[in-house]
Amino acid sequence: MATTAMHAPMAALAMIWNVRVCVLGPHTAPKAFRRPSCMSDFSADDKKILRENDCSFVRHGNGDHDIWHSLITDHRCPVDAKIKSRHTANGIMKQAGLPKAF
């Protein structure tokens, strides 16, 4: 009987937690339950590699994009200010005529 009484509050908390997550979304989770942010920002590394390979900054584009010019391909390519995906970062490298870096 004592074990059932101990588990009842835990079950109630779990039920409340499930309702909270379903109604309010996962961003309301306490920090102990949140997934760590594994995503990093690739834009600084991307811009550094572009600079090292004789690519030049042309101008600020629409929104939070910068326009860079590649001497290798003689094309301009947009670089986002916040690149969260390595695939996007590698796509920019491809547009600039450089090998994958991420």
KEBA-106570 format. One record per atom (N, C-alpha, C, O): residue number from 1; atom name; x, y, z negated. Coordinates in steps of 0.05 Angstrom, whole numbers, plus 5000, padded with zeros to 4 digits. Atoms other than C-alpha are relative to their C-alpha. Layout:
<midos>
+--------+-------+------+------+------+
: vexlum : marse :    u :    v :    w :
+--------+-------+------+------+------+
:    NUM :    CA :    X :    Y :    Z :
...
+--------+-------+------+------+------+
</midos>
This chain:
<midos>
+--------+-------+------+------+------+
: vexlum : marse :    u :    v :    w :
+--------+-------+------+------+------+
:      1 :     N : 5016 : 4976 : 5000 :
:      1 :    CA : 5000 : 5000 : 5000 :
:      1 :     C : 5017 : 5025 : 5000 :
:      1 :     O : 5010 : 5045 : 5013 :
:      2 :     N : 4982 : 4976 : 5002 :
:      2 :    CA : 5057 : 5048 : 4984 :
:      2 :     C : 5012 : 5006 : 5028 :
:      2 :     O : 5016 : 5029 : 5035 :
:      3 :     N : 4988 : 4996 : 4974 :
:      3 :    CA : 5088 : 5037 : 5053 :
:      3 :     C : 4980 : 5013 : 5019 :
:      3 :     O : 4988 : 5029 : 5036 :
:      4 :     N : 5021 : 4989 : 4982 :
:      4 :    CA : 5022 : 5053 : 5088 :
:      4 :     C : 4996 : 5030 : 4993 :
:      4 :     O : 4993 : 5046 : 5011 :
:      5 :     N : 5003 : 4973 : 5008 :
:      5 :    CA : 5016 : 5117 : 5047 :
:      5 :     C : 5024 : 5017 : 5010 :
:      5 :     O : 5020 : 5041 : 5016 :
:      6 :     N : 4977 : 4985 : 4991 :
:      6 :    CA : 5087 : 5137 : 5067 :
:      6 :     C : 4999 : 5004 : 5030 :
:      6 :     O : 5008 : 5025 : 5040 :
:      7 :     N : 5000 : 4998 : 4971 :
:      7 :    CA : 5075 : 5124 : 5141 :
:      7 :     C : 4977 : 5017 : 5010 :
:      7 :     O : 4978 : 5027 : 5033 :
:      8 :     N : 5023 : 4984 : 4992 :
:      8 :    CA : 5009 : 5161 : 5144 :
:      8 :     C : 5008 : 5029 : 5007 :
:      8 :     O : 4999 : 5039 : 5027 :
:      9 :     N : 4992 : 4972 : 4993 :
:      9 :    CA : 5040 : 5231 : 5140 :
:      9 :     C : 5017 : 5001 : 5026 :
:      9 :     O : 5015 : 5019 : 5041 :
:     10 :     N : 4983 : 5000 : 4976 :
:     10 :    CA : 5091 : 5211 : 5193 :
:     10 :     C : 4983 : 4996 : 5025 :
:     10 :     O : 4988 : 5009 : 5045 :
:     11 :     N : 5018 : 5004 : 4977 :
:     11 :    CA : 5036 : 5187 : 5239 :
:     11 :     C : 4984 : 5025 : 5006 :
:     11 :     O : 4980 : 5032 : 5029 :
:     12 :     N : 5014 : 4975 : 4996 :
:     12 :    CA : 4998 : 5251 : 5228 :
:     12 :     C : 5018 : 5021 : 5013 :
:     12 :     O : 5009 : 5036 : 5031 :
:     13 :     N : 4981 : 4981 : 4988 :
:     13 :    CA : 5060 : 5292 : 5245 :
:     13 :     C : 5005 : 4994 : 5029 :
:     13 :     O : 5007 : 5011 : 5046 :
:     14 :     N : 4995 : 5009 : 4972 :
:     14 :    CA : 5072 : 5251 : 5308 :
:     14 :     C : 4976 : 5008 : 5017 :
:     14 :     O : 4979 : 5017 : 5039 :
:     15 :     N : 5024 : 4993 : 4985 :
:     15 :    CA : 5000 : 5262 : 5329 :
:     15 :     C : 4998 : 5030 : 5005 :
:     15 :     O : 4992 : 5039 : 5027 :
:     16 :     N : 4999 : 4971 : 4997 :
:     16 :    CA : 5005 : 5337 : 5316 :
:     16 :     C : 5021 : 5008 : 5021 :
:     16 :     O : 5017 : 5026 : 5037 :
:     17 :     N : 4978 : 4994 : 4982 :
:     17 :    CA : 5071 : 5339 : 5353 :
:     17 :     C : 4992 : 4994 : 5029 :
:     17 :     O : 4997 : 5011 : 5047 :
:     18 :     N : 5008 : 5007 : 4972 :
:     18 :    CA : 5042 : 5304 : 5415 :
:     18 :     C : 4979 : 5020 : 5010 :
:     18 :     O : 4980 : 5028 : 5033 :
:     19 :     N : 5020 : 4980 : 4992 :
:     19 :    CA : 4983 : 5352 : 5416 :
:     19 :     C : 5013 : 5027 : 5006 :
:     19 :     O : 5007 : 5040 : 5026 :
:     20 :     N : 4986 : 4974 : 4996 :
:     20 :    CA : 5029 : 5412 : 5409 :
:     20 :     C : 5016 : 5000 : 5026 :
:     20 :     O : 5015 : 5020 : 5041 :
:     21 :     N : 4984 : 5002 : 4976 :
:     21 :    CA : 5074 : 5388 : 5466 :
:     21 :     C : 4981 : 5001 : 5024 :
:     21 :     O : 4987 : 5014 : 5044 :
:     22 :     N : 5019 : 5001 : 4978 :
:     22 :    CA : 5014 : 5374 : 5511 :
:     22 :     C : 4987 : 5027 : 5005 :
:     22 :     O : 4982 : 5035 : 5028 :
:     23 :     N : 5015 : 4975 : 4997 :
:     23 :    CA : 4979 : 5440 : 5497 :
:     23 :     C : 5019 : 5023 : 5005 :
:     23 :     O : 5014 : 5039 : 5023 :
:     24 :     N : 4982 : 4977 : 4999 :
:     24 :    CA : 5037 : 5489 : 5488 :
:     24 :     C : 5024 : 4996 : 5019 :
:     24 :     O : 5036 : 5016 : 5027 :
:     25 :     N : 4977 : 5005 : 4982 :
:     25 :    CA : 5090 : 5455 : 5531 :
:     25 :     C : 5025 : 4992 : 4984 :
:     25 :     O : 5026 : 4997 : 4960 :
:     26 :     N : 4977 : 5010 : 5014 :
:     26 :    CA : 5158 : 5425 : 5515 :
:     26 :     C : 5019 : 5022 : 4990 :
:     26 :     O : 5035 : 5017 : 4972 :
:     27 :     N : 4983 : 4978 : 5009 :
:     27 :    CA : 5191 : 5494 : 5506 :
:     27 :     C : 4994 : 5008 : 4971 :
:     27 :     O : 5010 : 5023 : 4959 :
:     28 :     N : 5007 : 4994 : 5027 :
:     28 :    CA : 5157 : 5498 : 5438 :
:     28 :     C : 5012 : 4981 : 4980 :
:     28 :     O : 5007 : 4983 : 4956 :
:     29 :     N : 4989 : 5020 : 5018 :
:     29 :    CA : 5196 : 5440 : 5410 :
:     29 :     C : 5021 : 5013 : 4981 :
:     29 :     O : 5035 : 5032 : 4989 :
:     30 :     N : 4979 : 4990 : 5018 :
:     30 :    CA : 5240 : 5453 : 5349 :
:     30 :     C : 5027 : 4995 : 5012 :
:     30 :     O : 5030 : 4976 : 5028 :
:     31 :     N : 4974 : 5003 : 4987 :
:     31 :    CA : 5313 : 5461 : 5367 :
:     31 :     C : 5012 : 4972 : 4997 :
:     31 :     O : 5027 : 4963 : 5014 :
:     32 :     N : 4989 : 5027 : 5005 :
:     32 :    CA : 5330 : 5393 : 5337 :
:     32 :     C : 4989 : 4980 : 5021 :
:     32 :     O : 5002 : 4960 : 5027 :
:     33 :     N : 5012 : 5018 : 4981 :
:     33 :    CA : 5283 : 5360 : 5388 :
:     33 :     C : 5005 : 5008 : 5029 :
:     33 :     O : 4998 : 4993 : 5048 :
:     34 :     N : 4996 : 4991 : 4972 :
:     34 :    CA : 5303 : 5401 : 5450 :
:     34 :     C : 5023 : 4986 : 5012 :
:     34 :     O : 5043 : 4980 : 4999 :
:     35 :     N : 4978 : 5011 : 4985 :
:     35 :    CA : 5346 : 5372 : 5503 :
:     35 :     C : 5021 : 5022 : 5003 :
:     35 :     O : 5014 : 5045 : 5009 :
:     36 :     N : 4980 : 4979 : 4996 :
:     36 :    CA : 5413 : 5408 : 5507 :
:     36 :     C : 5001 : 5008 : 5030 :
:     36 :     O : 4995 : 4992 : 5047 :
:     37 :     N : 4999 : 4990 : 4973 :
:     37 :    CA : 5421 : 5451 : 5569 :
:     37 :     C : 5026 : 4990 : 5013 :
:     37 :     O : 5047 : 4999 : 5006 :
:     38 :     N : 4977 : 5011 : 4986 :
:     38 :    CA : 5467 : 5411 : 5614 :
:     38 :     C : 5007 : 5015 : 5025 :
:     38 :     O : 5028 : 5012 : 5037 :
:     39 :     N : 4996 : 4985 : 4976 :
:     39 :    CA : 5460 : 5459 : 5671 :
:     39 :     C : 5020 : 5023 : 4995 :
:     39 :     O : 5018 : 5036 : 4974 :
:     40 :     N : 4981 : 4978 : 5003 :
:     40 :    CA : 5517 : 5507 : 5681 :
:     40 :     C : 4996 : 5019 : 5024 :
:     40 :     O : 4983 : 5013 : 5044 :
:     41 :     N : 5002 : 4980 : 4979 :
:     41 :    CA : 5524 : 5569 : 5724 :
:     41 :     C : 5024 : 4997 : 5018 :
:     41 :     O : 5047 : 5001 : 5009 :
:     42 :     N : 4978 : 5004 : 4981 :
:     42 :    CA : 5566 : 5556 : 5786 :
:     42 :     C : 5008 : 5025 : 5015 :
:     42 :     O : 5027 : 5024 : 5030 :
:     43 :     N : 4996 : 4977 : 4983 :
:     43 :    CA : 5564 : 5626 : 5814 :
:     43 :     C : 5028 : 5012 : 4996 :
:     43 :     O : 5041 : 5020 : 5015 :
:     44 :     N : 4974 : 4989 : 5005 :
:     44 :    CA : 5628 : 5651 : 5780 :
:     44 :     C : 5022 : 4984 : 5013 :
:     44 :     O : 5041 : 4994 : 5026 :
:     45 :     N : 4980 : 5018 : 4988 :
:     45 :    CA : 5668 : 5590 : 5803 :
:     45 :     C : 4998 : 5002 : 5030 :
:     45 :     O : 5019 : 5002 : 5044 :
:     46 :     N : 5004 : 4998 : 4971 :
:     46 :    CA : 5638 : 5595 : 5873 :
:     46 :     C : 5013 : 5025 : 5011 :
:     46 :     O : 5027 : 5024 : 5031 :
:     47 :     N : 4988 : 4975 : 4990 :
:     47 :    CA : 5658 : 5668 : 5880 :
:     47 :     C : 5030 : 5000 : 4997 :
:     47 :     O : 5044 : 5012 : 5014 :
:     48 :     N : 4971 : 5002 : 5004 :
:     48 :    CA : 5727 : 5654 : 5853 :
:     48 :     C : 5013 : 4984 : 5023 :
:     48 :     O : 5034 : 4992 : 5034 :
:     49 :     N : 4989 : 5017 : 4978 :
:     49 :    CA : 5738 : 5599 : 5905 :
:     49 :     C : 4998 : 5015 : 5027 :
:     49 :     O : 5016 : 5014 : 5043 :
:     50 :     N : 5003 : 4984 : 4976 :
:     50 :    CA : 5711 : 5645 : 5960 :
:     50 :     C : 5022 : 5021 : 5002 :
:     50 :     O : 5034 : 5025 : 5023 :
:     51 :     N : 4979 : 4980 : 5001 :
:     51 :    CA : 5759 : 5700 : 5939 :
:     51 :     C : 5028 : 4988 : 5006 :
:     51 :     O : 5043 : 5000 : 5021 :
:     52 :     N : 4974 : 5013 : 4996 :
:     52 :    CA : 5818 : 5652 : 5938 :
:     52 :     C : 5005 : 4991 : 5028 :
:     52 :     O : 5028 : 4987 : 5037 :
:     53 :     N : 4998 : 5010 : 4972 :
:     53 :    CA : 5803 : 5629 : 6009 :
:     53 :     C : 4994 : 5022 : 5020 :
:     53 :     O : 4982 : 5017 : 5041 :
:     54 :     N : 5002 : 4977 : 4982 :
:     54 :    CA : 5802 : 5699 : 6041 :
:     54 :     C : 4972 : 5006 : 5009 :
:     54 :     O : 4968 : 5016 : 5031 :
:     55 :     N : 5027 : 4990 : 4994 :
:     55 :    CA : 5727 : 5709 : 6039 :
:     55 :     C : 4997 : 5027 : 4986 :
:     55 :     O : 5009 : 5031 : 4965 :
:     56 :     N : 5003 : 4973 : 5012 :
:     56 :    CA : 5706 : 5780 : 6025 :
:     56 :     C : 4971 : 5007 : 4994 :
:     56 :     O : 4953 : 4998 : 5008 :
:     57 :     N : 5026 : 4991 : 5008 :
:     57 :    CA : 5648 : 5811 : 5990 :
:     57 :     C : 4992 : 5022 : 5020 :
:     57 :     O : 5007 : 5041 : 5025 :
:     58 :     N : 5009 : 4980 : 4981 :
:     58 :    CA : 5606 : 5851 : 6040 :
:     58 :     C : 4982 : 5020 : 4987 :
:     58 :     O : 4986 : 5044 : 4988 :
:     59 :     N : 5019 : 4981 : 5012 :
:     59 :    CA : 5547 : 5880 : 6002 :
:     59 :     C : 4981 : 4984 : 4981 :
:     59 :     O : 4981 : 4959 : 4981 :
:     60 :     N : 5022 : 5012 : 5016 :
:     60 :    CA : 5491 : 5866 : 5952 :
:     60 :     C : 4977 : 4996 : 5018 :
:     60 :     O : 4969 : 5014 : 5033 :
:     61 :     N : 5023 : 5006 : 4983 :
:     61 :    CA : 5432 : 5833 : 5986 :
:     61 :     C : 4974 : 5004 : 4985 :
:     61 :     O : 4974 : 5018 : 4964 :
:     62 :     N : 5026 : 4998 : 5013 :
:     62 :    CA : 5359 : 5828 : 5968 :
:     62 :     C : 4999 : 4983 : 4974 :
:     62 :     O : 5011 : 4962 : 4973 :
:     63 :     N : 5002 : 5015 : 5025 :
:     63 :    CA : 5343 : 5807 : 5897 :
:     63 :     C : 5026 : 4999 : 4986 :
:     63 :     O : 5040 : 5019 : 4982 :
:     64 :     N : 4975 : 5003 : 5014 :
:     64 :    CA : 5402 : 5778 : 5861 :
:     64 :     C : 5021 : 4985 : 5017 :
:     64 :     O : 5038 : 4970 : 5006 :
:     65 :     N : 4981 : 5012 : 4982 :
:     65 :    CA : 5441 : 5755 : 5922 :
:     65 :     C : 5022 : 5020 : 5008 :
:     65 :     O : 5018 : 5044 : 5011 :
:     66 :     N : 4978 : 4985 : 4988 :
:     66 :    CA : 5509 : 5779 : 5946 :
:     66 :     C : 5006 : 4988 : 5027 :
:     66 :     O : 5004 : 4964 : 5031 :
:     67 :     N : 4993 : 5009 : 4974 :
:     67 :    CA : 5531 : 5774 : 6018 :
:     67 :     C : 5030 : 4999 : 5002 :
:     67 :     O : 5044 : 5019 : 4997 :
:     68 :     N : 4971 : 5004 : 4997 :
:     68 :    CA : 5601 : 5746 : 6031 :
:     68 :     C : 5006 : 4993 : 5029 :
:     68 :     O : 4989 : 4981 : 5043 :
:     69 :     N : 4991 : 5006 : 4973 :
:     69 :    CA : 5639 : 5741 : 6096 :
:     69 :     C : 5023 : 4981 : 4999 :
:     69 :     O : 5042 : 4985 : 4984 :
:     70 :     N : 4979 : 5020 : 4998 :
:     70 :    CA : 5682 : 5681 : 6113 :
:     70 :     C : 5016 : 5004 : 5025 :
:     70 :     O : 5005 : 5005 : 5047 :
:     71 :     N : 4982 : 4998 : 4977 :
:     71 :    CA : 5742 : 5689 : 6158 :
:     71 :     C : 5003 : 4973 : 5015 :
:     71 :     O : 5009 : 4973 : 5039 :
:     72 :     N : 4997 : 5027 : 4988 :
:     72 :    CA : 5743 : 5614 : 6171 :
:     72 :     C : 4978 : 4995 : 5021 :
:     72 :     O : 4984 : 4987 : 5043 :
:     73 :     N : 5022 : 5005 : 4982 :
:     73 :    CA : 5674 : 5610 : 6203 :
:     73 :     C : 4991 : 5026 : 5014 :
:     73 :     O : 4975 : 5025 : 5033 :
:     74 :     N : 5009 : 4974 : 4990 :
:     74 :    CA : 5666 : 5685 : 6218 :
:     74 :     C : 4970 : 5004 : 4997 :
:     74 :     O : 4957 : 5016 : 5014 :
:     75 :     N : 5028 : 4997 : 5006 :
:     75 :    CA : 5597 : 5681 : 6186 :
:     75 :     C : 4997 : 5013 : 4973 :
:     75 :     O : 5015 : 5013 : 4957 :
:     76 :     N : 5007 : 4989 : 5026 :
:     76 :    CA : 5563 : 5716 : 6129 :
:     76 :     C : 4983 : 4980 : 4985 :
:     76 :     O : 4966 : 4967 : 4998 :
:     77 :     N : 5016 : 5019 : 5016 :
:     77 :    CA : 5534 : 5674 : 6073 :
:     77 :     C : 4990 : 5013 : 4974 :
:     77 :     O : 5006 : 5027 : 4961 :
:     78 :     N : 5010 : 4989 : 5025 :
:     78 :    CA : 5489 : 5693 : 6015 :
:     78 :     C : 5008 : 4983 : 4976 :
:     78 :     O : 5009 : 4959 : 4978 :
:     79 :     N : 4992 : 5014 : 5025 :
:     79 :    CA : 5512 : 5676 : 5945 :
:     79 :     C : 4981 : 5010 : 4978 :
:     79 :     O : 4981 : 5034 : 4972 :
:     80 :     N : 5019 : 4992 : 5022 :
:     80 :    CA : 5460 : 5676 : 5889 :
:     80 :     C : 5016 : 5007 : 4975 :
:     80 :     O : 5038 : 4997 : 4971 :
:     81 :     N : 4987 : 4992 : 5024 :
:     81 :    CA : 5477 : 5708 : 5823 :
:     81 :     C : 5000 : 4978 : 4979 :
:     81 :     O : 5017 : 4977 : 4961 :
:     82 :     N : 5002 : 5021 : 5020 :
:     82 :    CA : 5455 : 5647 : 5783 :
:     82 :     C : 4996 : 4974 : 5015 :
:     82 :     O : 4973 : 4966 : 5022 :
:     83 :     N : 5001 : 5026 : 4986 :
:     83 :    CA : 5471 : 5581 : 5818 :
:     83 :     C : 4999 : 4978 : 4979 :
:     83 :     O : 5019 : 4974 : 4965 :
:     84 :     N : 5003 : 5021 : 5021 :
:     84 :    CA : 5445 : 5524 : 5774 :
:     84 :     C : 5006 : 4972 : 5011 :
:     84 :     O : 5009 : 4953 : 4996 :
:     85 :     N : 4997 : 5026 : 4988 :
:     85 :    CA : 5455 : 5467 : 5823 :
:     85 :     C : 5027 : 4997 : 5014 :
:     85 :     O : 5035 : 5016 : 5029 :
:     86 :     N : 4974 : 5004 : 4987 :
:     86 :    CA : 5521 : 5438 : 5846 :
:     86 :     C : 4996 : 4996 : 5030 :
:     86 :     O : 5014 : 5002 : 5046 :
:     87 :     N : 5006 : 5004 : 4972 :
:     87 :    CA : 5487 : 5421 : 5912 :
:     87 :     C : 4998 : 5027 : 5014 :
:     87 :     O : 5008 : 5030 : 5037 :
:     88 :     N : 5001 : 4973 : 4989 :
:     88 :    CA : 5472 : 5495 : 5924 :
:     88 :     C : 5028 : 5011 : 5002 :
:     88 :     O : 5035 : 5024 : 5022 :
:     89 :     N : 4972 : 4990 : 5000 :
:     89 :    CA : 5544 : 5513 : 5905 :
:     89 :     C : 5016 : 4987 : 5023 :
:     89 :     O : 5031 : 5001 : 5036 :
:     90 :     N : 4986 : 5013 : 4978 :
:     90 :    CA : 5571 : 5461 : 5954 :
:     90 :     C : 4989 : 5009 : 5027 :
:     90 :     O : 5004 : 5009 : 5047 :
:     91 :     N : 5011 : 4990 : 4975 :
:     91 :    CA : 5523 : 5486 : 6008 :
:     91 :     C : 5012 : 5027 : 5007 :
:     91 :     O : 5017 : 5032 : 5031 :
:     92 :     N : 4986 : 4974 : 4995 :
:     92 :    CA : 5554 : 5556 : 6001 :
:     92 :     C : 5028 : 4995 : 5010 :
:     92 :     O : 5037 : 5008 : 5028 :
:     93 :     N : 4973 : 5006 : 4991 :
:     93 :    CA : 5623 : 5525 : 6008 :
:     93 :     C : 4999 : 4990 : 5029 :
:     93 :     O : 5017 : 4997 : 5045 :
:     94 :     N : 5003 : 5010 : 4973 :
:     94 :    CA : 5599 : 5489 : 6071 :
:     94 :     C : 4995 : 5023 : 5020 :
:     94 :     O : 5007 : 5023 : 5042 :
:     95 :     N : 5005 : 4977 : 4983 :
:     95 :    CA : 5572 : 5554 : 6100 :
:     95 :     C : 5025 : 5017 : 5005 :
:     95 :     O : 5029 : 5028 : 5026 :
:     96 :     N : 4975 : 4984 : 4998 :
:     96 :    CA : 5640 : 5587 : 6087 :
:     96 :     C : 5022 : 4984 : 5014 :
:     96 :     O : 5044 : 4994 : 5018 :
:     97 :     N : 4981 : 5016 : 4986 :
:     97 :    CA : 5676 : 5529 : 6121 :
:     97 :     C : 5021 : 4988 : 4981 :
:     97 :     O : 5043 : 4980 : 4989 :
:     98 :     N : 4983 : 5011 : 5020 :
:     98 :    CA : 5707 : 5503 : 6057 :
:     98 :     C : 4991 : 4972 : 4991 :
:     98 :     O : 4967 : 4966 : 4994 :
:     99 :     N : 5009 : 5027 : 5009 :
:     99 :    CA : 5707 : 5432 : 6029 :
:     99 :     C : 4984 : 5002 : 4974 :
:     99 :     O : 4984 : 5023 : 4960 :
:    100 :     N : 5015 : 5001 : 5024 :
:    100 :    CA : 5661 : 5412 : 5972 :
:    100 :     C : 5018 : 5004 : 4976 :
:    100 :     O : 5041 : 4994 : 4975 :
:    101 :     N : 4984 : 4994 : 5024 :
:    101 :    CA : 5686 : 5437 : 5904 :
:    101 :     C : 4987 : 4990 : 4975 :
:    101 :     O : 4999 : 4989 : 4954 :
:    102 :     N : 5015 : 5007 : 5024 :
:    102 :    CA : 5632 : 5413 : 5856 :
:    102 :     C : 4987 : 4973 : 5003 :
:    102 :     O : 4974 : 4963 : 4984 :
+--------+-------+------+------+------+
</midos>
